[in-house]
Amino acid sequence: LKPVWMANPSPSGRPMHAPRDPLAIGRCHGTGRHFRAPSACGLRRRDWRGGRRCCNKPSAPPWEDLARSCPGLGALPEHERSLLTADGRLDPGVLDGIAGALEARGAVRVALGPGGEGLAAAAAREAHALVDAGGLPRSGGTRDLDPVRSAWLRALPAPPALPALRRLFALLSDLGPSVGRRLRRGPLALELNGQTDGVLACYEEGGFQRPHWDVPFSSMRAGRDRRLTAIAYLNPRWRPKDGGALRLFDERRRGWLHVPPAQGTLVLFRADRVLHEVQVARAARMAMTVWHLGTYPSGAPGGGPTDQSAPEAEEGRGQDDGCGRKK
C-alpha cells in the first residue's frame, strides 16, 4: 500500500466507520457509529464533516482517537545540513534532501543554520513586540478568551514596518517554487503553483489544536488547494516543559513524531496528507506559516480553492470549519 501522503484521495475524504451492528436501525453521520433507537441520533448538531446535522451530542472525528491510542515515536529527524548557506542563500543540496524526505515520509524538519540566525532572532523580536502591543488579534469567536492570536501578514502594519517578518515570509515563499520543481519531477508528480499569504500565530498558555489536516472538507474538490505547509518557529529559549510541540502522524509506523517549536526550526509537510496536531502550550508559542498551493496530475482527485477570508492559527483553525481545533 502507498503511504497515506502519496495515496489519492486525501484520507480526510475517507472517514472511518464503526462495524455494522446487526440490531442497528441507522448510522450516525457524525461519529460513524450505529444506533439501535431513534433517540440515539436526534439530528440536532452539525457533524464533523460540516454538513448534515445529527447526534444529541457533539461528534468528534474518528481520527482524534489516534492521538490517544497511538504511541509517540520521538522527534522528527532533522536534516543533517542547514537550509541556508553562510551568506543567507538557499542551499540547493538541502532542497534536494527536503524533496526526498517529503516523498519518503511526507514531512521534513530543517534548521535555518548560522546564515539565518540573525533573521530568526529579529523576526522573533518583532513578533513578540507585536503581541505585547496588542497588534495580533485573538482568533476565535470568544475574542476575550481564545488563547490563540493570529493574523494574515497583509493585515499587519504595512511596510516599512516588520522588515524581518517580511523577509522570513519571503524565505518561506521561495521554498515553494524551489522544492516544487523537484517534487514535480519525482514520484509524487505534484506541481506547486501558488501560495497563501503568511500567517503569524501566537499560542498563549492553554492554546492547542486537535488532530486535523490543513485542507478543509469543503475544499476537497478537483482544483487547486493547500498541498505543502511551511512553518518557521520564533521561540527563543524554548524548553520542553513549555509544550506546544507539533505532532505529525506517521501512517506507516502508526505513531506520532514531534517537532519542538524552537527558534530557527523550519518544518515542511504535506498539508493534505499528513494528520497533525499541536500539543497544549504552557508558554507563548510563536510561528509563521505559509501554505503552498498545487495540483495533482491530470485525473487525480485534489482539493478546491482555499478560502483566505479568515486566518487559520498556524496549521489550521478549528474543527467547525473542517480543518482543525475543536472549540
C-alpha positions as CSV (number, residue, x, y, z in Angstrom):
1,L,0.0,0.0,0.0
2,K,1.1,3.5,-0.7
3,P,1.8,5.7,2.3
4,V,-1.2,7.9,3.2
5,W,0.6,11.1,2.0
6,M,1.0,9.6,-1.5
7,A,-2.4,8.0,-1.9
8,N,-5.3,9.7,-3.6
9,P,-7.8,10.9,-2.4
10,S,-6.8,12.5,0.8
11,P,-7.5,10.5,3.9
12,S,-9.8,13.3,5.1
13,G,-12.1,12.2,2.2
14,R,-12.1,8.6,3.5
15,P,-13.6,8.8,7.0
16,M,-13.5,5.6,9.1
17,H,-16.7,4.0,10.3
18,A,-17.6,1.6,13.0
19,P,-18.5,-2.1,12.2
20,R,-22.2,-2.7,11.4
21,D,-24.3,-3.5,14.4
22,P,-26.8,-6.3,13.4
23,L,-29.5,-4.7,15.6
24,A,-28.9,-1.1,14.4
25,I,-31.7,0.8,12.7
26,G,-29.4,3.5,11.4
27,R,-25.9,5.1,11.5
28,C,-24.9,8.4,12.9
29,H,-23.3,10.5,10.2
30,G,-21.2,12.4,12.8
31,T,-19.5,9.6,14.6
32,G,-19.9,6.7,12.1
33,R,-21.4,4.6,14.9
34,H,-24.6,2.6,14.5
35,F,-27.6,3.2,16.9
36,R,-30.4,1.0,18.0
37,A,-33.0,3.6,18.9
38,P,-34.2,6.8,17.2
39,S,-33.4,8.8,20.3
40,A,-29.7,7.9,19.9
41,C,-29.4,10.2,16.9
42,G,-31.6,13.3,17.2
43,L,-30.4,15.3,14.1
44,R,-29.5,18.3,16.3
45,R,-25.9,19.1,15.7
46,R,-23.7,19.6,12.7
47,D,-21.4,16.7,12.1
48,W,-17.7,16.8,11.8
49,R,-17.9,16.9,8.0
50,G,-19.6,20.3,8.3
51,G,-22.7,19.1,6.5
52,R,-25.7,17.0,7.7
53,R,-27.0,17.6,11.2
54,C,-27.1,14.6,13.6
55,C,-26.3,13.5,17.1
56,N,-27.6,14.6,20.5
57,K,-24.0,15.4,21.5
58,P,-21.1,16.9,19.6
59,S,-19.3,14.3,17.5
60,A,-15.6,14.0,17.2
61,P,-13.9,12.9,14.0
62,P,-12.7,9.3,14.3
63,W,-9.1,10.1,13.8
64,E,-9.0,12.0,17.1
65,D,-8.7,8.6,18.7
66,L,-5.3,8.2,17.1
67,A,-3.9,10.9,19.4
68,R,-4.8,8.7,22.4
69,S,-4.3,5.2,21.1
70,C,-1.1,5.5,19.0
71,P,2.4,5.9,20.6
72,G,4.9,8.7,20.3
73,L,7.9,7.8,18.2
74,G,10.3,10.6,19.2
75,A,11.3,13.7,17.4
76,L,11.0,14.1,13.6
77,P,14.6,13.7,12.4
78,E,16.3,16.9,11.5
79,H,18.1,17.2,8.2
80,E,21.8,17.0,8.6
81,R,22.5,20.3,6.8
82,S,21.2,23.8,7.4
83,L,18.7,25.3,5.0
84,L,20.7,28.5,4.4
85,T,24.3,28.9,3.4
86,A,26.6,31.3,5.3
87,D,25.6,34.2,3.0
88,G,21.9,33.5,3.6
89,R,21.0,31.7,0.3
90,L,19.0,28.5,0.0
91,D,21.3,25.5,-0.2
92,P,20.5,23.5,-3.4
93,G,21.7,20.3,-1.8
94,V,19.4,20.7,1.1
95,L,16.4,21.4,-1.2
96,D,17.1,18.1,-2.9
97,G,17.0,16.4,0.6
98,I,13.8,18.2,1.5
99,A,12.0,17.0,-1.6
100,G,13.3,13.4,-0.9
101,A,12.0,13.5,2.7
102,L,8.6,14.8,1.6
103,E,8.4,11.9,-0.9
104,A,9.5,9.3,1.6
105,R,7.9,10.4,4.9
106,G,5.6,13.3,4.0
107,A,7.4,15.7,6.4
108,V,10.9,17.2,7.0
109,R,12.5,19.3,9.7
110,V,15.4,21.6,8.9
111,A,17.3,24.3,10.8
112,L,17.9,27.7,9.3
113,G,21.5,27.5,10.4
114,P,24.1,30.2,11.1
115,G,23.1,32.0,7.9
116,G,19.6,32.5,9.3
117,E,20.2,33.1,13.0
118,G,20.1,36.9,12.7
119,L,16.9,36.8,10.6
120,A,15.2,34.4,13.1
121,A,16.1,36.5,16.1
122,A,15.0,39.7,14.5
123,A,11.7,38.2,13.4
124,A,11.1,36.8,16.8
125,R,11.6,40.2,18.4
126,E,9.2,41.9,16.0
127,A,6.6,39.2,16.5
128,H,6.7,39.2,20.3
129,A,6.7,43.0,20.4
130,L,3.6,43.0,18.2
131,V,1.8,40.7,20.6
132,D,2.9,42.8,23.6
133,A,1.5,45.9,21.9
134,G,-1.9,44.2,21.2
135,G,-1.3,44.1,17.4
136,L,-2.2,40.5,17.0
137,P,-5.9,39.8,17.4
138,R,-7.4,36.8,19.1
139,S,-8.7,34.2,16.6
140,G,-11.9,32.7,18.0
141,G,-15.4,33.8,18.3
142,T,-14.9,34.3,22.0
143,R,-12.3,37.0,21.4
144,D,-11.6,37.7,25.1
145,L,-11.0,34.1,26.0
146,D,-9.4,32.4,23.0
147,P,-5.8,31.5,23.7
148,V,-4.7,31.8,20.1
149,R,-3.8,35.0,18.3
150,S,-3.3,35.1,14.6
151,A,-3.4,37.4,11.6
152,W,-2.6,37.3,7.9
153,L,0.6,39.3,7.2
154,R,-1.3,41.7,4.9
155,A,-3.5,42.7,7.9
156,L,-0.4,43.7,10.0
157,P,1.2,47.2,9.8
158,A,2.3,48.0,6.2
159,P,6.0,48.3,5.1
160,P,8.4,49.5,6.2
161,A,7.1,48.1,9.5
162,L,8.1,44.5,10.4
163,P,11.0,44.1,7.9
164,A,12.4,40.9,9.5
165,L,9.0,39.2,9.4
166,R,8.5,40.1,5.8
167,R,12.0,38.7,4.9
168,L,11.0,35.5,6.7
169,F,7.8,35.3,4.7
170,A,9.8,35.8,1.5
171,L,12.1,32.9,2.6
172,L,9.1,30.6,3.2
173,S,7.6,31.7,-0.1
174,D,10.7,30.9,-2.0
175,L,10.7,27.3,-0.7
176,G,7.6,26.5,-2.7
177,P,9.0,27.0,-6.2
178,S,12.4,25.7,-5.2
179,V,11.1,22.4,-3.7
180,G,8.2,22.3,-6.2
181,R,10.5,21.9,-9.2
182,R,11.9,18.8,-7.5
183,L,8.6,17.3,-6.5
184,R,7.2,17.7,-10.0
185,R,9.9,15.5,-11.4
186,G,9.6,12.9,-8.5
187,P,7.2,10.1,-7.8
188,L,4.6,12.5,-6.3
189,A,4.3,14.4,-9.6
190,L,3.0,17.3,-7.5
191,E,3.0,20.8,-9.1
192,L,3.1,23.7,-6.7
193,N,1.7,26.8,-8.5
194,G,0.8,29.4,-5.8
195,Q,0.7,30.2,-2.2
196,T,-1.3,31.9,0.5
197,D,-0.3,35.0,2.4
198,G,1.8,34.4,5.5
199,V,0.0,33.8,8.9
200,L,1.6,34.9,12.1
201,A,0.2,33.0,15.1
202,C,0.8,33.1,18.8
203,Y,-0.5,30.3,21.1
204,E,-0.7,31.6,24.6
205,E,-0.8,29.4,27.6
206,G,-3.5,26.8,27.1
207,G,-3.6,27.0,23.3
208,F,-3.7,23.8,21.3
209,Q,-5.1,22.1,18.1
210,R,-6.7,18.8,17.8
211,P,-5.6,16.3,15.0
212,H,-6.5,17.7,11.6
213,W,-5.4,18.1,8.0
214,D,-4.8,21.6,6.6
215,V,-7.3,21.3,3.8
216,P,-10.9,22.0,4.8
217,F,-13.5,19.4,3.9
218,S,-15.4,22.0,2.0
219,S,-12.5,22.3,-0.3
220,M,-11.9,18.6,-1.1
221,R,-12.9,19.1,-4.8
222,A,-11.0,19.0,-8.0
223,G,-8.7,22.0,-8.4
224,R,-6.0,23.9,-6.6
225,D,-5.6,23.8,-2.8
226,R,-3.1,23.7,0.0
227,R,-0.6,20.9,-0.7
228,L,2.5,21.9,1.3
229,T,2.7,23.6,4.7
230,A,5.8,25.5,5.7
231,I,6.3,26.7,9.3
232,A,9.1,28.8,10.9
233,Y,9.2,28.9,14.7
234,L,10.1,32.0,16.6
235,N,10.5,30.9,20.2
236,P,13.9,31.8,21.7
237,R,14.9,29.9,24.9
238,W,12.1,27.3,24.2
239,R,12.2,24.4,26.8
240,P,10.4,21.0,26.6
241,K,8.3,22.0,29.6
242,D,6.9,24.9,27.6
243,G,4.9,22.5,25.5
244,G,3.3,23.4,22.2
245,A,5.1,20.8,20.1
246,L,3.8,20.0,16.7
247,R,3.0,16.3,16.3
248,L,2.8,14.5,12.9
249,F,1.2,11.1,12.4
250,D,3.4,8.6,10.7
251,E,0.9,6.3,8.9
252,R,3.5,3.6,8.1
253,R,4.6,3.2,11.7
254,R,1.3,4.1,13.3
255,G,2.7,6.6,15.7
256,W,3.4,10.3,16.3
257,L,6.6,12.2,15.6
258,H,7.0,15.6,17.4
259,V,8.8,18.8,16.3
260,P,10.0,21.1,19.1
261,P,8.9,24.7,18.2
262,A,12.4,26.2,18.9
263,Q,13.6,29.4,17.2
264,G,15.3,28.7,13.9
265,T,13.4,25.5,13.2
266,L,11.5,25.0,10.0
267,V,9.2,22.2,9.2
268,L,7.5,21.3,5.9
269,F,4.9,18.6,5.5
270,R,2.1,17.6,3.1
271,A,-0.8,19.8,4.0
272,D,-3.5,17.5,2.7
273,R,-1.9,14.2,3.5
274,V,-0.3,14.4,7.0
275,L,-2.5,14.3,10.0
276,H,-1.1,16.6,12.7
277,E,-1.9,18.3,16.0
278,V,-0.4,21.0,18.3
279,Q,0.1,20.0,22.0
280,V,-1.0,22.3,24.7
281,A,1.3,25.3,25.1
282,R,2.5,26.2,28.5
283,A,4.2,29.4,27.4
284,A,3.8,31.8,24.4
285,R,4.4,29.9,21.2
286,M,5.0,31.9,18.1
287,A,5.2,30.8,14.4
288,M,4.8,32.0,10.9
289,T,3.1,29.7,8.3
290,V,2.8,29.7,4.6
291,W,0.7,27.2,2.6
292,H,1.8,26.4,-0.9
293,L,-1.0,25.6,-3.4
294,G,-0.8,22.9,-6.0
295,T,-2.5,20.5,-8.3
296,Y,-2.2,16.7,-8.8
297,P,-1.5,15.1,-12.2
298,S,-4.4,15.1,-14.6
299,G,-7.2,12.9,-13.5
300,A,-6.2,12.6,-9.8
301,P,-8.5,13.9,-7.1
302,G,-7.5,17.1,-5.5
303,G,-8.8,20.0,-3.4
304,G,-10.7,23.1,-4.2
305,P,-9.7,26.7,-3.9
306,T,-8.6,27.9,-0.4
307,D,-10.6,30.5,1.4
308,Q,-8.4,33.1,2.9
309,S,-11.2,35.2,4.4
310,A,-10.0,34.4,7.9
311,P,-6.6,33.3,9.1
312,E,-6.1,29.9,10.5
313,A,-3.9,29.7,13.6
314,E,-0.8,28.2,12.1
315,E,-1.7,24.7,10.8
316,G,-5.5,25.2,10.6
317,R,-8.3,26.9,12.6
318,G,-10.9,24.7,14.0
319,Q,-12.9,21.6,13.6
320,D,-16.1,23.5,12.9
321,D,-14.7,24.8,9.6
322,G,-13.3,21.3,8.8
323,C,-9.6,21.8,9.3
324,G,-8.6,21.9,13.0
325,R,-9.1,22.7,16.6
326,K,-12.4,21.8,18.2
327,K,-13.9,24.8,20.0
